[in-house]
Amino acid sequence: MELCRVAIAGFGAVGRSTAGLLLDRRARYRDVYGVEVRLVAVCASRAGLVDPAGLEPERFDDLEPGLSGPDVIEASGADVLIEAGPSDHRTGRPGLAYLERALSGGRDAIVISKGALARDGARLRALARRSAATIKVSGAAGAALPTVDLLDHNLLGSEVLGVEGVLNATTNYLLDAMMARGVGFEAALREAQAGGFAESDPRDDVEGWDTARKLVILAGFGLGAELSISDLEVRGIQSVTEEQIAGWRSDGLVPKLVGRLWRDEAGAFRGGVGVDAYPLTDPLARLPGKTKAIRVTTDGMGEIVAIGCGAEPLATASAALKDFEHILAARAGRLRPA
Ligand SMILES: NC(=O)c1ccc[n+]([C@@H]2O[C@H](COP(=O)([O-])OP(=O)(O)OC[C@H]3O[C@@H](n4cnc5c(N)ncnc54)[C@H](OP(=O)(O)O)[C@@H]3O)[C@@H](O)[C@H]2O)c1
């Protein structure tokens, strides 16, 4: 039976959930793809585990100091890297270093952090092409909500005319709270922080940067459109006022923070992030709490809407392992499990 060795870099909530799920699904990988899957390495920032014979969950709480970094992952002999570390959005590190090493060595990569992809996605795709490796990014582009896969698989052959995405759960939660109680941004944020629903430093979410990064990733990986963050006009929800909230309520509209892609006159994709208000009849208006959604407008298939709200970190782990099964299926020469 063919062997597939997996390494996971970044061993926090998502990395651990992914590791557990991967091991739970080993029988499925054997039955469906004829592949024995072995987890050969995991690492956090300063410690990790490596075992060519395969790791089991009982060892996950005894990471060995020093076993971390791209050298350790490379030496483990992994065929597939799952990258689940944090993101420095200015440098793309630490993910970028792991990804460059894996892809340049011809190893497939499944990426969950956004920093490296939003900053250097085009270069990473080129690196993968040169070494005939695969790079999959569902976890970084909406996770359980299908975005790149929707564009890549389900709409194959149709021309995409535009995309609208409610891609950030925190801002959706905050706008919901503002509409429900008629309060402005500052009051809603204080409530959300007190309840643990927003970060103590919420700027990345509320100013629209998280949505912008996801938009750039799905444009690049789903549509081959080379946009960077600096190409987008990005407006968040921080300046939404009580007066605007009152106006939307009396007009029967629901505000959402939306990332948009559209085609300019020359047919090239342009993008931006900002608040749009939708009538109640629109599916994008009906997204409670931390629900995310994407609407794609095509030439031949009309409008397609996907809506999702999985519980984290399992939903993101599941999205990463969906990517893994696509890799196994491609290796087995099949488009989907038999
Ligand atoms: N949580 C979610 O629901 C969710 C959803 C979608 C996407 N994501 C993305 O998934 C990634 C992980 O999120 P998380 O919630 O699992 O974060 P987390 O719990 O903070 O875990 C991050 C992990 O990365 C490790 N790490 C830090 N620097 C590293 C390095 N240089 N090399 C290897 N590992 C390193 C940390 O190690 P130490 O413990 O030693 O610091 C920790 O194990 C983030 O990029 C996040 O944006 C998360």
The ligand as an ORCA input file, in Angstrom:
! r2SCAN-3c Opt
* xyz 0 1
  N      -8.794     29.035     15.455
  C      -9.579     29.088     14.397
  O     -10.762     28.848     14.503
  C      -9.013     29.401     13.032
  C      -9.851     29.404     11.921
  C      -9.298     29.634     10.643
  C      -7.937     29.879     10.522
  N      -7.155     29.928     11.657
  C      -5.735     30.182     11.489
  O      -5.041     29.011     11.911
  C      -3.787     29.372     12.439
  C      -3.647     28.715     13.800
  O      -4.689     29.163     14.642
  P      -4.847     28.572     16.109
  O      -6.134     29.058     16.617
  O      -4.533     27.116     16.123
  O      -3.646     29.365     16.856
  P      -2.923     28.967     18.215
  O      -3.810     28.106     19.061
  O      -2.375     30.240     18.766
  O      -1.690     28.045     17.747
  C      -0.618     28.526     16.996
  C       0.443     27.454     16.995
  O       1.508     27.865     16.130
  C       2.734     27.630     16.844
  N       3.842     28.430     16.328
  C       4.165     29.722     16.588
  N       5.331     30.040     15.948
  C       5.728     28.921     15.297
  C       6.844     28.590     14.508
  N       7.810     29.487     14.232
  N       6.957     27.328     14.025
  C       6.001     26.394     14.298
  N       4.930     26.642     15.048
  C       4.785     27.892     15.542
  C       2.396     27.933     18.285
  O       3.406     27.402     19.122
  P       3.585     27.911     20.655
  O       2.404     27.361     21.377
  O       4.867     27.299     21.039
  O       3.601     29.404     20.583
  C       1.069     27.192     18.380
  O       1.308     25.818     18.504
  C      -3.749     30.894     12.494
  O      -3.025     31.376     11.382
  C      -5.211     31.281     12.390
  O      -5.387     32.548     11.780
  C      -7.660     29.674     12.876
*
